[in-house]
Amino acid sequence: MPDYGHPLEFGVFLPPAAESAGDTLTLARLADRVGLDLVSVQDHPYQAAFLDAWTLLSVIAARTDSVRVFPNVANLPLRPPAVLARSAASLDILSGGRVELGLGAGAFWDAIEGMGAPRRTPAESVAALAEAIDVIRALWTPGRGVRLDGEHYRLAGAHPGPGPVHDIGIWLGAYKKRMLALTGRVADGWLPSAPYAPPDQLAGMNEVIDEAAEAAGRSPSDIRRLYNIGGSFTGNGTEFLRGPAKVWVEQLAELALADGISGFVLMVDPDGDDDLRRFAEEVAPGVRELVARERALGTEQEPAPESVPRPAPAPALPEGLGVTPTPDDGVRLSPTRLWDESERPTGPAPEADAVYTDSGRAGGRHLIQIHDHLRDELARVRSLVAQVADGTLDAGAARSEINEMTMRQNNWTLGAYCESYCRVVTVHHSIEDQSFFPQVRRADPRLGPVLDRLSAEHRVIHDVLNRVDAALVATVTDAGGIDALSDAVDLLTDTLLSHLSYEERELVEPMARLPLGLA
C-alpha cells in the first residue's frame, strides 16, 4: 500500500481504571511534557471499575496544554450521537481545539444491553453508526434546525451548536468489511488496534477502505490511518515491537511508508511512564527522521548546489494592484531539498480588464502581513538557536555549575518558544487549507493546481516542524545535539520562506479580484 504522505503523530492510550486514576492523570501530563500529540482513553461505560471516558478526558484536557484528546473509541450504543456531538464540541471549545472523536459501532452486547441500550446485529450496528455520523456532523454545521429521519437516530428540528473551534476528526475503529467500507466513504480516520488488526492484515484492510473512498468520489489520502500499538523494549527484535528502540523505529517507519500509517498510539499500563518516555524521546523522533529521509529520497535526490532548480521569476503584476508580493531571493541554507521548485504550477496571467476591489487589495496586504509576522518569528527562532550554539551565557563570569543550569534553562526557553511558533505556523496553514483555499477554488477553478501544490507543501513543512521539535528534545538532554537542531532550523528556513513567497506570488493578484468575502 502507498504512503499517503500525512504528517506523523504519536500518542498514548491510557487505562481508565478508577483505582489508578492518579497514575492515569500523571501519565497524561507526562505525555504532554515530552511532546506527544495525542492522549486517548477507552470507553466502556458498562465497566464498573472504569472512570467515565468523557469526564476523564475533560480533566486531562484541563491539566494539559498541547496534546489532543479523544475516546479510543466512544461506545456509540451508550452515547446518543446528538449529545455526543455537543459533548465533543464543548470540550473542543474549552480546550482550545484539542479534541478528536473516535467512534465504535459497539461490542460486548450483553454488557451494553445490561445498561439499557438495544442489542444490534452487525448490520444494524454499521447502519446506526452511519446515521450517527450524519447526526454529529449536522449539529456541528451552522444553520437552522436539522431534521434527519433515520432508522436508529433522528433529529426533529434540533438546532446546531455549539460549533467546535476546529474541524474535529471522526476516526472509526473498524475491522470487518462493512465497517472498513464505511470508513472509506465517510470517516476522517481509521483507528484499528494491533491485537485485532496485526501488521500483516493492514494491507488488505486498507484496500477495502481505499476502494470505498474512490467509489464515493474521495481520495484514499482523505482518510488518516492511526494504529493502537503495544510492545516491549526487551527482546531481540524478531517479533513486532519486541526489542530496543531502534527496532521500534524501523518497524513503525515501515508501517508508515508501506501501509500508510501516520499515527501511532501506544497502549500503556498505569506504571508505564518509562515506556511512555522512551516512546516519546527515542521512538517518535527516530520514526519521523527515517520517514522524512525516505520520503525525500523518494521524491528527489539531494542535488549538488550548482544543480539546484532556481525559483521561477515573479510574474509582472498590474500597477493598480496596490500590493507587492515578497520576492524569493533564492538563498538556500540547507543541502536538503524536499521539493522541486521548478515544478510549481502557476495560475492564470492577470487579465488586462481585471477589476480590483479595495477589500481585495486589503486581503492581499493582510496575507503578506501574516507572512511577515511568520518571517520575523522565524528570524527570532534562528537568533535563539545561534545564542545556544555560541554559548552566550556569561560562562567566564560564573561557575561551571551555574553555567550548566543556565544552559538548560535557555534550552527549555528555546523549546517552549519553538513549540509556540510551530503551532502558529501549523494553525495558519490549517486555516488556509480548510477555509481560505476552498473559497479561492470555488471563485476561480483555474487556481486548483496551485492550491493543491500549496496544500502539499503545507504537509512537508509540518514534517519539517516535527523535525525541529525532535531536535529540540535531543538538545535539551544533550548539548551536542545543537548541530542537528541548527540543520533542522536551516531546512525550516529554506522551506518556509520559499513557500511563503510562492504563495504570495500566486494568490495576491487573485485575492484582489475575486469575491472572497475576506474583509
VOLOTI-123914 format. One line per 8 residues: their letters; for each residue x, y, z of N, C-alpha, C. Coordinates in steps of 0.2 Angstrom, whole numbers. Layout:
A> X/Y/Z/X/Y/Z/X/Y/Z ~ ... .
END
This chain:
MPDYGHPL> 4/-6/0/0/0/0/4/6/0 ~ 2/12/-2/6/18/-3/7/22/4 ~ 12/26/4/12/31/9/8/37/7 ~ 3/38/11/-2/43/10/1/50/11 ~ 7/51/14/10/57/14/8/61/20 ~ 4/59/25/2/63/31/7/64/36 ~ 7/70/39/12/71/44/11/65/50 ~ 17/63/53/16/58/58/15/61/65 .
EFGVFLPP> 10/57/68/9/59/75/9/53/80 ~ 11/55/86/12/49/91/8/51/97 ~ 5/46/100/1/47/106/1/41/111 ~ -4/41/116/-4/36/121/-11/34/122 ~ -12/28/124/-19/25/125/-19/23/133 ~ -22/27/137/-21/27/144/-27/22/147 ~ -25/19/153/-30/15/156/-35/19/160 ~ -41/18/160/-46/22/164/-48/19/170 .
AAESAGDT> -45/14/173/-47/11/179/-47/16/185 ~ -53/16/189/-54/21/194/-49/20/199 ~ -46/14/201/-42/13/206/-35/16/205 ~ -33/17/199/-27/20/197/-28/27/193 ~ -33/31/195/-35/37/192/-29/42/192 ~ -25/42/198/-20/47/199/-14/45/194 ~ -13/39/193/-7/37/189/-9/39/182 ~ -16/38/180/-18/40/173/-17/47/172 .
LTLARLAD> -19/51/176/-18/58/175/-10/60/175 ~ -6/57/179/1/58/179/4/56/172 ~ 2/51/169/4/49/163/2/54/157 ~ -4/56/158/-7/61/153/-2/67/153 ~ -1/70/159/3/76/160/10/74/157 ~ 13/68/158/19/67/156/19/67/148 ~ 14/64/145/14/64/138/14/71/135 ~ 11/75/139/10/82/137/18/85/137 .
RVGLDLVS> 21/84/142/28/87/143/33/84/138 ~ 32/78/137/38/75/132/36/76/125 ~ 31/79/123/29/81/116/25/77/112 ~ 21/72/115/17/68/111/11/72/109 ~ 8/70/104/2/73/101/-4/72/103 ~ -5/65/105/-12/63/107/-12/59/113 ~ -18/60/117/-19/56/123/-26/53/122 ~ -27/47/123/-34/44/122/-35/39/128 .
VQDHPYQA> -42/38/129/-44/33/134/-49/28/131 ~ -50/22/133/-55/18/131/-62/20/134 ~ -67/18/131/-74/20/133/-78/14/134 ~ -79/11/140/-83/5/142/-88/7/147 ~ -93/11/146/-97/14/151/-100/8/156 ~ -101/2/153/-104/-4/157/-99/-7/162 ~ -92/-4/161/-87/-7/166/-87/-3/172 ~ -89/-6/178/-90/-3/184/-83/-1/187 .
AFLDAWTL> -78/-4/185/-71/-2/188/-68/4/184 ~ -71/6/179/-68/11/174/-71/18/176 ~ -67/23/175/-70/30/175/-73/31/169 ~ -78/36/169/-82/38/163/-77/42/158 ~ -77/40/152/-72/42/147/-72/50/146 ~ -78/52/146/-79/60/144/-77/64/150 ~ -78/61/156/-76/65/162/-69/65/163 ~ -66/59/161/-58/58/162/-55/63/157 .
LSVIAART> -58/63/150/-55/67/145/-55/74/147 ~ -60/76/150/-61/83/152/-56/85/157 ~ -55/81/162/-50/83/167/-43/83/164 ~ -41/78/159/-35/78/156/-34/84/152 ~ -39/86/148/-38/92/144/-37/98/148 ~ -40/98/154/-39/104/159/-32/104/162 ~ -29/98/162/-22/98/166/-16/97/161 ~ -18/98/154/-13/98/149/-13/104/145 .
DSVRVFPN> -8/105/141/-8/111/137/-8/110/129 ~ -5/105/127/-4/104/120/-7/98/117 ~ -7/92/120/-10/86/117/-17/87/116 ~ -19/83/110/-26/82/108/-29/76/112 ~ -35/76/114/-38/71/117/-44/68/113 ~ -45/61/114/-50/58/111/-52/51/114 ~ -58/49/114/-60/42/116/-58/37/111 ~ -56/32/113/-52/27/109/-55/20/110 .
VANLPLRP> -62/19/108/-66/23/104/-73/24/108 ~ -77/29/107/-83/30/110/-88/25/109 ~ -91/22/114/-96/17/113/-103/20/111 ~ -104/20/104/-110/23/102/-116/21/105 ~ -118/14/106/-124/12/108/-126/15/115 ~ -121/17/119/-122/20/125/-121/28/125 ~ -119/31/119/-118/38/119/-123/41/113 ~ -128/43/115/-133/46/110/-129/51/105 .
PAVLARSA> -129/51/99/-125/55/95/-126/62/95 ~ -132/64/96/-134/71/97/-130/74/103 ~ -131/70/109/-127/73/115/-120/72/114 ~ -117/67/111/-110/66/110/-107/72/105 ~ -111/74/100/-109/80/96/-108/86/101 ~ -113/87/105/-112/93/109/-106/92/114 ~ -106/86/117/-100/85/122/-93/86/119 ~ -92/83/113/-86/84/109/-85/91/107 .
ASLDILSG> -90/95/105/-89/102/103/-87/106/109 ~ -91/105/115/-90/109/121/-83/108/123 ~ -80/102/123/-73/101/126/-68/104/121 ~ -70/104/114/-65/107/110/-65/114/111 ~ -71/117/112/-70/125/114/-66/126/120 ~ -68/122/126/-64/123/132/-57/122/132 ~ -55/117/127/-48/115/127/-44/119/122 ~ -47/123/118/-44/127/113/-43/123/107 .
GRVELGLG> -47/119/105/-47/115/99/-43/109/99 ~ -43/105/105/-39/99/106/-43/93/107 ~ -48/92/103/-52/86/104/-53/83/97 ~ -52/76/97/-54/72/91/-60/67/93 ~ -63/64/89/-68/59/91/-67/52/87 ~ -65/47/92/-65/40/89/-72/37/91 ~ -74/34/86/-81/31/86/-81/23/85 ~ -85/19/89/-85/12/88/-93/10/87 .
AGAFWDAI> -94/5/83/-101/3/82/-104/-1/88 ~ -99/-3/93/-102/-7/99/-99/-14/99 ~ -98/-16/105/-96/-23/106/-98/-25/113 ~ -97/-31/115/-99/-33/122/-107/-32/123 ~ -111/-35/119/-118/-33/118/-122/-35/125 ~ -120/-40/128/-123/-42/134/-122/-36/139 ~ -116/-34/140/-115/-28/144/-119/-22/142 ~ -119/-21/136/-122/-15/133/-130/-15/134 .
EGMGAPRR> -132/-21/133/-140/-22/134/-141/-22/142 ~ -136/-24/146/-137/-23/153/-138/-16/156 ~ -135/-11/152/-135/-4/153/-141/-1/150 ~ -146/-5/147/-152/-2/145/-152/0/137 ~ -146/-1/134/-146/0/127/-149/-6/123 ~ -151/-5/116/-153/-10/112/-148/-15/110 ~ -149/-21/109/-144/-25/106/-145/-25/98 ~ -139/-24/95/-140/-24/87/-136/-29/84 .
TPAESVAA> -138/-31/78/-135/-36/74/-129/-32/71 ~ -124/-35/68/-118/-32/65/-120/-27/59 ~ -125/-29/55/-128/-24/50/-131/-18/53 ~ -135/-19/58/-138/-14/62/-133/-9/65 ~ -128/-12/67/-123/-8/71/-120/-3/66 ~ -118/-6/60/-115/-1/55/-120/4/52 ~ -126/2/51/-131/7/49/-132/12/54 ~ -132/10/61/-133/15/66/-127/20/66 .
LAEAIDVI> -121/17/65/-115/22/65/-115/27/60 ~ -117/24/54/-118/29/48/-123/35/50 ~ -128/33/53/-133/38/54/-130/43/60 ~ -127/40/65/-124/44/70/-119/49/67 ~ -115/47/62/-110/52/60/-114/58/56 ~ -120/56/53/-124/62/50/-126/66/55 ~ -129/63/61/-131/67/66/-126/72/69 ~ -120/69/70/-115/73/73/-113/79/69 .
RALWTPGR> -111/77/63/-109/82/58/-114/88/57 ~ -121/86/57/-126/91/56/-126/96/62 ~ -125/93/68/-125/98/74/-119/102/74 ~ -114/100/71/-108/104/70/-108/109/65 ~ -113/109/61/-113/113/55/-118/119/56 ~ -116/125/56/-120/131/57/-126/131/52 ~ -132/133/55/-138/133/51/-144/133/55 ~ -150/131/52/-156/131/56/-157/124/58 .
GVRLDGEH> -163/123/61/-165/117/64/-164/111/59 ~ -161/106/62/-160/100/57/-165/95/58 ~ -167/92/53/-171/86/53/-168/80/49 ~ -167/75/53/-165/68/50/-169/63/52 ~ -171/59/48/-176/53/50/-173/47/48 ~ -169/44/53/-166/38/52/-169/32/55 ~ -167/26/54/-170/20/57/-168/20/64 ~ -162/22/66/-159/22/73/-159/28/76 .
YRLAGAHP> -158/34/73/-157/40/76/-161/45/71 ~ -164/50/75/-167/56/71/-166/62/74 ~ -167/68/71/-167/74/73/-173/78/71 ~ -177/81/75/-183/84/73/-183/91/74 ~ -179/95/71/-178/102/71/-173/104/76 ~ -168/100/78/-163/102/83/-159/107/80 ~ -157/112/84/-153/117/82/-145/116/83 ~ -141/117/77/-134/115/78/-131/120/83 .
GPGPVHDI> -125/117/86/-121/121/90/-121/117/97 ~ -116/119/101/-111/124/99/-106/121/94 ~ -103/125/90/-98/123/85/-91/122/87 ~ -88/117/86/-81/116/88/-77/121/85 ~ -71/123/88/-67/128/86/-62/125/81 ~ -62/119/79/-58/116/74/-62/110/71 ~ -60/108/65/-63/103/62/-62/96/66 ~ -66/94/70/-65/88/74/-65/82/69 .
GIWLGAYK> -59/78/69/-59/72/65/-63/66/68 ~ -67/63/64/-71/57/66/-67/51/64 ~ -64/47/68/-60/41/67/-63/35/69 ~ -64/30/65/-68/24/66/-63/18/68 ~ -65/15/73/-62/8/75/-66/3/71 ~ -62/1/66/-66/-4/61/-61/-10/59 ~ -64/-15/58/-61/-21/56/-64/-26/51 ~ -70/-26/51/-74/-30/46/-76/-26/40 .
KRMLALTG> -77/-30/35/-78/-26/28/-83/-21/28 ~ -89/-22/31/-94/-16/31/-91/-10/35 ~ -88/-11/40/-86/-5/44/-80/-2/40 ~ -75/-6/37/-70/-3/33/-73/1/27 ~ -78/-2/24/-81/2/18/-84/9/21 ~ -87/8/27/-90/15/29/-84/20/31 ~ -79/17/33/-73/22/35/-71/25/28 ~ -70/21/23/-68/24/17/-73/29/14 .
RVADGWLP> -80/28/15/-85/33/12/-85/39/16 ~ -85/39/23/-87/45/27/-82/47/32 ~ -78/43/34/-74/45/40/-68/49/38 ~ -65/52/43/-59/56/43/-53/52/44 ~ -54/47/48/-48/42/50/-50/35/52 ~ -45/31/51/-46/24/53/-42/22/59 ~ -45/19/64/-41/18/71/-42/11/73 ~ -38/7/70/-38/0/72/-33/-1/78 .
SAPYAPPD> -33/-7/81/-28/-9/86/-24/-15/84 ~ -18/-15/85/-14/-21/83/-16/-28/85 ~ -18/-29/91/-20/-35/93/-26/-38/88 ~ -30/-34/86/-36/-36/82/-34/-35/74 ~ -30/-31/73/-28/-30/66/-20/-30/65 ~ -17/-36/65/-10/-36/65/-7/-33/59 ~ 0/-31/59/3/-28/53/2/-32/47 ~ 2/-38/47/1/-42/40/-6/-42/37 .
QLAGMNEV> -11/-39/41/-18/-38/39/-19/-31/36 ~ -15/-26/38/-16/-19/36/-17/-18/29 ~ -13/-21/25/-14/-20/18/-21/-22/15 ~ -23/-28/17/-30/-30/14/-35/-25/17 ~ -35/-23/23/-40/-18/26/-39/-12/23 ~ -33/-9/22/-33/-3/18/-36/-3/11 ~ -35/-9/8/-38/-9/1/-45/-8/1 ~ -49/-11/6/-56/-10/6/-58/-3/8 .
IDEAAEAA> -54/0/12/-55/7/13/-54/11/7 ~ -49/10/4/-47/14/-2/-52/13/-8 ~ -54/7/-9/-59/6/-14/-66/9/-12 ~ -68/9/-6/-74/13/-4/-73/20/-5 ~ -67/23/-3/-66/30/-4/-67/32/-11 ~ -64/29/-16/-64/30/-23/-71/30/-25 ~ -75/25/-23/-81/24/-26/-86/30/-23 ~ -84/33/-18/-88/38/-15/-85/45/-18 .
GRSPSDIR> -81/45/-22/-78/51/-25/-73/54/-21 ~ -70/50/-16/-65/53/-12/-58/50/-14 ~ -53/54/-11/-46/51/-12/-44/47/-6 ~ -41/41/-7/-39/37/-1/-35/41/4 ~ -31/46/2/-27/50/6/-32/55/11 ~ -38/55/9/-43/59/14/-43/56/21 ~ -42/49/21/-43/46/27/-36/45/31 ~ -35/47/37/-29/46/40/-29/39/43 .
RLYNIGGS> -23/36/44/-23/29/47/-19/30/53 ~ -22/28/59/-19/28/65/-19/21/68 ~ -15/19/72/-14/12/74/-12/12/82 ~ -17/9/86/-15/7/93/-10/2/93 ~ -5/3/97/0/-2/97/2/-4/104 ~ 5/-9/105/8/-11/112/15/-15/110 ~ 19/-15/115/25/-19/114/30/-18/120 ~ 36/-20/119/41/-20/125/48/-19/122 .
FTGNGTEF> 51/-15/126/58/-13/124/63/-18/126 ~ 61/-24/128/65/-30/129/64/-35/123 ~ 69/-39/121/68/-44/116/73/-43/111 ~ 73/-47/106/79/-47/101/76/-44/94 ~ 70/-42/94/68/-39/88/65/-43/83 ~ 64/-50/84/61/-54/79/54/-54/79 ~ 51/-51/84/43/-50/85/42/-43/84 ~ 35/-42/82/33/-35/81/34/-31/88 .
LRGPAKVW> 37/-26/88/38/-21/94/41/-25/100 ~ 45/-29/99/48/-33/105/56/-32/104 ~ 59/-27/106/66/-26/106/68/-19/107 ~ 74/-17/106/76/-10/108/73/-5/104 ~ 74/2/105/70/7/102/71/7/94 ~ 78/6/92/79/6/85/75/1/81 ~ 73/-5/85/68/-10/81/62/-7/80 ~ 59/-3/86/53/0/85/53/5/79 .
VEQLAELA> 58/9/79/59/14/74/58/11/67 ~ 62/6/66/62/3/59/55/0/57 ~ 52/-4/62/46/-7/61/40/-2/60 ~ 40/4/64/35/9/63/36/13/57 ~ 42/14/55/43/18/49/41/14/43 ~ 42/7/43/40/3/38/32/3/37 ~ 29/3/43/21/4/43/19/10/40 ~ 23/16/41/21/22/38/22/22/31 .
LADGISGF> 28/20/29/29/20/21/26/15/17 ~ 25/9/20/22/4/16/14/3/17 ~ 12/5/23/4/4/24/1/11/26 ~ 4/16/25/1/22/26/-1/24/33 ~ 2/21/38/0/23/45/4/29/47 ~ 0/34/49/3/41/51/2/42/58 ~ -1/38/62/-2/40/69/-1/33/73 ~ 3/33/78/5/28/82/3/29/89 .
VLMVDPDG> -2/25/92/-4/27/99/-2/21/103 ~ 2/22/108/5/17/112/0/15/118 ~ -2/9/119/-6/7/125/-1/5/130 ~ -2/9/136/2/8/142/-2/6/148 ~ 2/3/153/-1/1/159/0/7/164 ~ -4/7/170/-3/13/175/4/15/177 ~ 8/10/177/15/11/179/20/11/172 ~ 17/13/167/21/13/161/24/20/159 .
DDDLRRFA> 27/24/164/30/30/162/36/29/159 ~ 40/24/160/47/23/157/46/21/150 ~ 41/17/148/39/16/141/37/22/137 ~ 33/26/141/30/32/138/36/36/136 ~ 40/37/141/46/42/139/50/39/133 ~ 52/33/133/56/30/128/52/31/121 ~ 46/30/121/42/31/115/42/38/113 ~ 42/43/117/41/50/115/48/52/113 .
EEVAPGVR> 53/50/117/60/53/116/65/49/112 ~ 63/43/111/68/39/106/64/37/100 ~ 58/34/101/55/31/95/52/36/91 ~ 48/41/93/45/46/89/49/50/85 ~ 55/53/88/59/57/84/63/52/78 ~ 64/46/80/68/42/76/63/40/70 ~ 57/38/71/52/37/65/52/43/61 ~ 51/49/64/50/55/60/56/56/55 .
ELVARERA> 62/55/58/68/56/54/68/51/49 ~ 67/45/50/68/40/45/63/41/39 ~ 57/42/41/51/43/36/53/49/32 ~ 55/55/35/56/61/31/62/59/26 ~ 67/56/29/73/54/24/70/50/18 ~ 66/45/20/64/41/14/59/44/9 ~ 55/48/12/51/52/8/55/57/3 ~ 60/60/6/64/65/2/67/61/-3 .
LGTEQEPA> 70/55/-2/74/51/-7/69/49/-12 ~ 62/48/-10/58/45/-15/55/50/-20 ~ 56/57/-18/54/62/-22/59/66/-26 ~ 65/67/-23/71/70/-26/77/69/-22 ~ 82/67/-26/89/66/-23/91/73/-21 ~ 96/73/-16/99/80/-14/103/82/-20 ~ 102/87/-24/107/89/-29/113/93/-27 ~ 118/93/-31/123/97/-29/121/105/-30 .
PESVPRPA> 124/109/-26/122/116/-26/121/119/-32 ~ 126/118/-37/125/121/-44/119/118/-48 ~ 116/113/-46/111/110/-50/104/111/-47 ~ 104/115/-41/98/116/-38/93/120/-42 ~ 87/118/-44/82/122/-48/81/129/-45 ~ 81/134/-48/80/141/-46/73/142/-46 ~ 71/146/-41/63/148/-41/61/152/-47 ~ 55/151/-49/53/154/-55/53/162/-54 .
PAPALPEG> 54/166/-59/54/173/-58/46/175/-56 ~ 45/180/-52/39/183/-51/36/186/-57 ~ 29/184/-59/26/187/-64/25/195/-63 ~ 25/198/-69/23/205/-68/16/206/-66 ~ 15/211/-61/8/212/-59/6/218/-61 ~ -1/219/-61/-4/226/-63/-2/231/-58 ~ -1/237/-61/1/243/-57/-5/245/-52 ~ -11/243/-54/-16/245/-49/-18/240/-44 .
LGVTPTPD> -13/235/-43/-14/230/-38/-13/233/-31 ~ -8/238/-30/-8/241/-24/-4/237/-18 ~ -1/231/-20/2/227/-15/7/223/-19 ~ 13/222/-16/19/219/-19/20/212/-15 ~ 20/207/-18/22/200/-15/29/201/-13 ~ 31/197/-8/38/197/-6/42/192/-11 ~ 47/194/-14/51/190/-19/55/185/-15 ~ 57/179/-18/61/174/-16/68/176/-18 .
DGVRLSPT> 73/177/-13/80/179/-15/84/173/-17 ~ 81/167/-17/85/161/-20/90/158/-15 ~ 91/161/-9/96/159/-5/94/153/-1 ~ 98/147/-1/96/141/2/102/139/7 ~ 100/138/13/105/136/19/106/129/19 ~ 102/125/18/102/118/19/104/114/12 ~ 108/109/12/109/105/6/103/100/4 ~ 98/100/9/92/95/8/87/99/4 .
RLWDESER> 84/95/-1/78/98/-5/72/94/-4 ~ 67/96/-2/61/92/0/56/93/-6 ~ 57/97/-11/53/98/-16/57/101/-22 ~ 54/101/-28/57/104/-34/53/110/-36 ~ 56/116/-34/53/122/-35/51/124/-43 ~ 55/121/-47/54/122/-54/48/119/-57 ~ 45/114/-53/39/110/-55/32/114/-52 ~ 33/119/-48/27/123/-45/23/125/-51 .
PTGPAPEA> 16/124/-51/12/126/-56/11/134/-54 ~ 8/137/-60/7/144/-59/0/145/-61 ~ -3/151/-58/-10/152/-60/-11/156/-67 ~ -17/158/-69/-18/162/-75/-15/169/-75 ~ -12/171/-80/-9/178/-81/-15/183/-79 ~ -13/188/-76/-18/194/-75/-21/196/-81 ~ -27/197/-81/-31/200/-87/-31/207/-87 ~ -30/210/-93/-30/217/-94/-36/221/-91 .
DAVYTDSG> -42/218/-91/-48/222/-89/-50/220/-82 ~ -45/216/-78/-47/214/-72/-49/220/-67 ~ -54/219/-63/-56/224/-58/-54/222/-51 ~ -50/226/-48/-48/225/-41/-51/229/-36 ~ -54/226/-31/-58/230/-26/-53/232/-20 ~ -55/237/-16/-52/239/-10/-51/234/-5 ~ -57/230/-4/-57/224/0/-52/219/-2 ~ -52/218/-8/-47/213/-11/-40/214/-10 .
RAGGRHLI> -38/221/-11/-31/223/-10/-30/222/-3 ~ -34/224/1/-33/224/9/-32/216/11 ~ -36/212/7/-34/205/9/-27/202/7 ~ -25/205/2/-18/203/0/-13/206/4 ~ -14/212/6/-10/216/11/-10/212/18 ~ -16/209/20/-16/206/26/-12/199/26 ~ -13/196/20/-9/189/19/-2/191/20 ~ 1/196/17/8/197/17/10/199/24 .
QIHDHLRD> 5/203/28/7/205/35/8/198/39 ~ 3/194/38/3/187/42/10/184/40 ~ 12/184/34/18/180/32/24/184/35 ~ 24/191/35/29/194/38/30/193/45 ~ 25/192/49/25/190/56/28/183/56 ~ 27/179/52/30/172/52/37/173/51 ~ 39/177/46/46/178/44/50/181/50 ~ 47/186/53/50/189/59/51/184/65 .
ELARVRSL> 46/180/66/46/175/71/52/169/69 ~ 52/168/63/57/163/61/64/166/62 ~ 65/172/61/72/176/62/73/175/70 ~ 68/176/74/69/175/81/71/168/83 ~ 68/163/80/70/157/82/77/155/80 ~ 79/158/74/86/157/72/91/161/77 ~ 89/166/79/93/170/84/94/166/90 ~ 89/163/93/89/159/99/93/153/98 .
VAQVADGT> 93/150/92/97/144/91/105/146/91 ~ 106/152/88/113/154/87/115/156/94 ~ 111/159/99/114/160/105/115/154/109 ~ 111/149/108/113/142/112/120/139/109 ~ 120/140/102/126/137/99/132/141/101 ~ 132/148/102/138/152/103/139/151/111 ~ 135/149/115/136/148/122/137/155/125 ~ 132/160/123/132/167/126/129/166/133 .
LDAGAARS> 132/164/138/129/163/144/133/165/150 ~ 138/170/148/142/173/153/146/167/157 ~ 148/162/153/152/157/156/158/159/160 ~ 162/164/157/168/166/161/166/170/168 ~ 160/172/169/159/176/175/155/172/180 ~ 154/165/178/150/161/183/153/154/184 ~ 152/151/189/155/144/190/151/140/185 ~ 155/134/184/153/129/179/146/127/180 .
EINEMTMR> 144/126/187/138/123/189/132/128/187 ~ 133/134/188/128/139/186/127/140/179 ~ 133/139/176/133/140/168/129/134/165 ~ 130/128/168/126/122/166/119/123/167 ~ 117/126/173/110/127/174/107/132/169 ~ 111/137/168/108/142/164/107/140/157 ~ 112/135/154/111/132/148/105/128/147 ~ 103/124/153/97/120/152/91/125/152 .
QNNWTLGA> 91/130/156/86/135/156/85/138/149 ~ 90/140/146/90/143/139/87/138/134 ~ 89/131/135/87/126/130/79/125/131 ~ 77/125/138/70/125/139/66/131/136 ~ 69/137/137/65/143/134/65/142/127 ~ 70/140/124/70/139/116/65/134/114 ~ 65/129/118/60/123/116/53/126/117 ~ 51/130/122/44/132/123/43/137/118 .
YCESYCRV> 48/141/116/46/146/111/45/143/104 ~ 49/138/102/49/135/96/42/131/96 ~ 40/128/101/34/124/101/28/129/100 ~ 28/135/103/23/140/101/23/142/94 ~ 29/144/92/30/146/85/27/141/80 ~ 30/134/81/27/129/76/20/128/76 ~ 17/129/82/9/129/82/6/134/78 ~ 9/141/79/7/146/75/7/145/67 .
VTVHHSIE> 13/142/65/13/140/58/8/135/56 ~ 7/130/60/3/125/58/-4/127/58 ~ -6/131/63/-13/134/63/-14/138/57 ~ -10/142/55/-10/147/49/-12/142/43 ~ -8/137/42/-8/133/36/-15/129/37 ~ -17/127/43/-24/123/43/-29/128/41 ~ -29/134/43/-34/139/41/-35/140/34 ~ -29/140/31/-29/141/23/-32/135/20 .
DQSFFPQV> -29/129/22/-32/123/19/-39/121/20 ~ -42/123/26/-49/121/27/-54/127/25 ~ -52/133/25/-57/138/24/-55/143/18 ~ -49/146/18/-47/150/13/-46/147/6 ~ -43/142/5/-41/138/-1/-48/136/-4 ~ -53/133/-1/-59/131/-4/-63/137/-7 ~ -62/143/-4/-66/149/-6/-62/151/-13 ~ -56/151/-13/-52/153/-19/-54/148/-25 .
RRADPRLG> -54/141/-23/-55/136/-28/-62/137/-31 ~ -67/139/-27/-74/140/-30/-74/146/-34 ~ -70/151/-32/-71/158/-36/-67/157/-42 ~ -62/153/-43/-58/153/-49/-55/146/-49 ~ -58/141/-52/-56/134/-53/-49/133/-56 ~ -47/138/-60/-41/138/-64/-35/138/-59 ~ -36/140/-53/-31/140/-47/-30/133/-44 ~ -34/128/-46/-34/122/-42/-27/119/-42 .
PVLDRLSA> -23/118/-47/-16/115/-46/-12/119/-42 ~ -12/126/-42/-8/130/-37/-10/128/-30 ~ -17/128/-28/-19/127/-22/-17/120/-19 ~ -18/115/-24/-16/108/-22/-8/108/-20 ~ -4/111/-24/3/112/-23/4/115/-16 ~ 1/120/-15/2/124/-8/0/119/-2 ~ -6/116/-3/-8/111/2/-2/106/3 ~ 0/103/-2/5/98/-2/12/101/2 .
EHRVIHDV> 13/107/0/19/110/4/18/111/11 ~ 12/112/13/10/113/20/12/107/24 ~ 10/101/21/11/95/24/19/93/25 ~ 23/95/20/30/95/20/33/99/26 ~ 30/105/26/33/110/31/31/107/38 ~ 25/104/39/23/101/45/28/96/47 ~ 30/92/42/35/87/44/42/90/46 ~ 44/96/43/50/99/45/49/102/52 .
LNRVDAAL> 43/105/54/42/107/60/43/101/65 ~ 40/96/64/41/90/68/49/88/69 ~ 53/89/64/60/88/64/63/93/69 ~ 61/99/69/64/104/73/62/102/80 ~ 56/100/81/54/98/88/58/92/91 ~ 59/87/86/63/81/88/70/83/90 ~ 73/88/86/80/90/88/80/94/94 ~ 75/98/96/74/102/102/75/97/108 .
VATVTDAG> 71/91/107/71/87/113/78/84/114 ~ 81/82/108/88/80/109/93/85/112 ~ 92/91/110/96/96/113/95/98/120 ~ 89/97/122/88/98/130/92/93/134 ~ 93/87/132/96/82/136/104/81/133 ~ 105/84/128/112/83/125/114/89/121 ~ 119/93/124/121/99/121/124/98/115 ~ 127/92/113/130/91/107/125/90/101 .
GIDALSDA> 118/90/103/113/90/98/112/97/94 ~ 115/102/96/114/108/93/115/108/86 ~ 120/104/83/121/104/76/115/101/72 ~ 112/96/75/106/94/72/101/99/72 ~ 100/102/78/95/107/78/96/113/73 ~ 102/115/73/104/120/68/102/118/61 ~ 104/112/59/102/109/52/95/109/51 ~ 91/107/56/84/107/56/81/114/55 .
VDLLTDTL> 83/119/58/81/126/58/83/129/51 ~ 89/127/48/91/129/41/86/126/36 ~ 84/120/37/79/117/32/72/120/33 ~ 70/122/39/64/125/40/64/132/37 ~ 70/136/38/70/142/34/69/142/27 ~ 73/137/24/73/136/17/65/135/14 ~ 62/130/17/56/128/15/50/133/17 ~ 51/136/23/45/141/24/46/147/20 .
LSHLSYEE> 52/150/20/52/156/16/51/155/9 ~ 53/150/6/52/148/-1/44/148/-2 ~ 41/144/2/34/143/2/30/149/2 ~ 32/154/7/28/160/8/28/164/2 ~ 34/165/-1/35/169/-7/31/166/-13 ~ 31/160/-13/27/156/-19/20/158/-18 ~ 17/157/-12/10/158/-10/8/165/-12 ~ 12/170/-10/11/177/-11/11/178/-19 .
RELVEPMA> 16/176/-22/16/177/-29/10/174/-33 ~ 7/169/-31/1/166/-34/-5/168/-32 ~ -6/171/-26/-13/172/-23/-14/180/-22 ~ -9/184/-22/-11/191/-20/-15/194/-26 ~ -13/193/-32/-17/195/-38/-24/192/-38 ~ -25/186/-37/-32/183/-37/-36/186/-31 ~ -33/187/-25/-37/189/-19/-39/196/-21 ~ -36/200/-25/-38/207/-26/-44/207/-31 .
RLPLGLA> -45/202/-35/-51/202/-40/-56/198/-38 ~ -55/193/-34/-61/188/-33/-65/190/-27 ~ -72/188/-27/-76/189/-22/-76/184/-16 ~ -71/185/-12/-69/180/-7/-72/182/0 ~ -75/188/1/-78/190/7/-73/189/13 ~ -66/192/12/-61/191/17/-61/197/21 ~ -63/203/19/-63/209/23/-67/209/28 .
END
